[in-house]
Amino acid sequence: MSKAMLNIYVRTFRRRMEAGETFEEILASYPRLTDEQAKEIKAELDK
């Protein structure tokens, strides 16, 4: 995944998590993301 797309996903996930959703709930709404992409997003969120 490109750095730009990763940044977009990270910002989106962060906003939704701040609104009370869990990582897994948000991930379920993006069925096209691969396991590797999900790991990249999670790693960025954990920084």
Secondary structure as GFF3:
##gff-version 3
##sequence-region A 1 47
A	DSSP	alpha_helix	3	18	.	.	.	ID=ss1
A	DSSP	alpha_helix	23	28	.	.	.	ID=ss2
A	DSSP	alpha_helix	35	45	.	.	.	ID=ss3
###
